[in-house]
Amino acid sequence: MAEVHGLQRLLQAQYGIKTDYRENPDGQDVGTTTVRICGTNPNRVGLLIVNTGTTTIYVGPKNTVTSTNGIPLPAGGTSLSLRWDIDMELVIQNFYALSSAAGGKVYVLETYLTGIV
């Protein structure tokens, strides 16, 4: 069986970094008014936003998200995934969400640097 910390050692050897993660940094409830679902984090290297509710969620890096200028995440587990090496500085920005109806929910998982080895 693989060692739990094997990937951590690989990241340290390959890139010289340590990482960690956290869930729902700014909460998970999304209503019909725009809310921040994760704040700016200059150490973030990955971000996953999943619509866990029963309404369409619209997300984006500006607090002006609407149903016409946000990224739509239909109900049923639709997700948005960002990585530093593909999405560049977009991954570190604030992200906001708006639901098409009351009672929206999101799951947010961010991976961030904890140190340089």
C-alpha positions as CSV (number, residue, x, y, z in Angstrom):
1,M,0.0,0.0,0.0
2,A,1.3,3.5,-0.9
3,E,2.4,5.8,1.8
4,V,0.0,8.6,2.6
5,H,2.6,11.3,2.4
6,G,4.2,10.0,-0.8
7,L,2.7,12.7,-3.0
8,Q,3.8,15.4,-0.6
9,R,7.3,14.1,-0.9
10,L,7.0,14.1,-4.7
11,L,5.8,17.7,-4.7
12,Q,8.7,18.7,-2.5
13,A,11.2,16.9,-4.6
14,Q,9.8,18.0,-8.0
15,Y,8.7,21.5,-7.3
16,G,10.2,22.4,-3.9
17,I,6.7,23.2,-2.4
18,K,4.4,22.0,0.3
19,T,0.6,22.3,-0.1
20,D,-2.6,21.9,2.0
21,Y,-6.3,22.3,1.3
22,R,-9.4,23.7,3.0
23,E,-13.1,23.3,2.3
24,N,-15.7,26.1,2.0
25,P,-13.5,29.0,3.2
26,D,-16.4,31.5,2.9
27,G,-19.4,29.2,3.4
28,Q,-21.6,27.2,1.1
29,D,-25.0,28.9,0.9
30,V,-25.8,30.9,-2.2
31,G,-29.0,32.9,-2.7
32,T,-30.3,35.2,-5.3
33,T,-28.0,38.0,-4.2
34,T,-24.3,37.7,-5.2
35,V,-22.1,36.3,-2.4
36,R,-18.3,35.7,-2.1
37,I,-17.6,32.0,-1.9
38,C,-13.8,32.3,-1.6
39,G,-11.6,35.2,-1.1
40,T,-8.3,36.2,-2.8
41,N,-5.5,33.9,-1.8
42,P,-2.1,34.6,-3.4
43,N,-0.9,31.1,-2.3
44,R,-3.8,29.2,-4.0
45,V,-2.7,26.7,-6.7
46,G,-6.0,25.0,-7.3
47,L,-9.7,25.7,-6.9
48,L,-12.7,23.4,-7.2
49,I,-16.3,24.8,-7.1
50,V,-19.1,22.2,-7.2
51,N,-22.8,23.0,-7.4
52,T,-24.3,20.7,-4.7
53,G,-27.7,22.3,-4.7
54,T,-30.9,22.0,-6.8
55,T,-30.6,25.3,-8.6
56,T,-28.3,26.7,-11.3
57,I,-25.4,28.6,-9.8
58,Y,-23.5,31.3,-11.7
59,V,-19.9,32.0,-10.6
60,G,-17.1,34.4,-11.5
61,P,-14.2,36.4,-10.2
62,K,-16.2,39.7,-9.9
63,N,-19.0,40.6,-7.6
64,T,-21.1,41.6,-10.6
65,V,-22.0,38.0,-11.4
66,T,-25.4,37.6,-13.0
67,S,-27.2,34.9,-15.0
68,T,-25.9,36.5,-18.1
69,N,-22.3,37.2,-17.2
70,G,-21.4,34.4,-14.9
71,I,-20.2,30.8,-15.6
72,P,-23.3,28.6,-15.2
73,L,-23.1,25.5,-13.1
74,P,-26.3,23.6,-13.5
75,A,-27.7,21.6,-10.5
76,G,-26.5,18.0,-10.0
77,G,-22.8,18.3,-9.2
78,T,-21.6,20.4,-12.1
79,S,-18.2,21.8,-11.3
80,L,-15.5,24.4,-12.2
81,S,-11.9,23.5,-11.7
82,L,-9.0,25.9,-11.9
83,R,-5.2,25.1,-11.8
84,W,-2.4,27.6,-11.5
85,D,-0.5,26.2,-14.4
86,I,-3.4,26.4,-16.8
87,D,-5.5,29.3,-15.5
88,M,-2.6,31.5,-14.3
89,E,-3.6,34.3,-11.9
90,L,-7.3,33.6,-12.2
91,V,-6.9,30.9,-9.7
92,I,-5.9,33.3,-6.9
93,Q,-8.8,35.7,-7.3
94,N,-12.0,36.2,-5.3
95,F,-14.9,34.1,-6.6
96,Y,-18.5,35.0,-6.3
97,A,-21.7,33.1,-6.9
98,L,-25.4,33.8,-7.5
99,S,-28.2,31.2,-7.5
100,S,-31.1,31.1,-10.0
101,A,-33.5,30.6,-7.0
102,A,-33.2,30.6,-3.2
103,G,-31.5,27.8,-1.4
104,G,-28.4,27.3,-3.7
105,K,-25.4,25.4,-2.3
106,V,-21.8,25.1,-3.4
107,Y,-18.8,23.0,-2.2
108,V,-15.5,24.9,-2.5
109,L,-12.1,23.2,-2.2
110,E,-8.9,25.2,-2.5
111,T,-5.4,23.8,-2.6
112,Y,-2.8,26.3,-1.5
113,L,1.0,26.6,-0.8
114,T,2.1,26.2,2.8
115,G,5.7,26.7,2.2
116,I,8.8,26.4,0.0
117,V,11.3,23.7,0.9
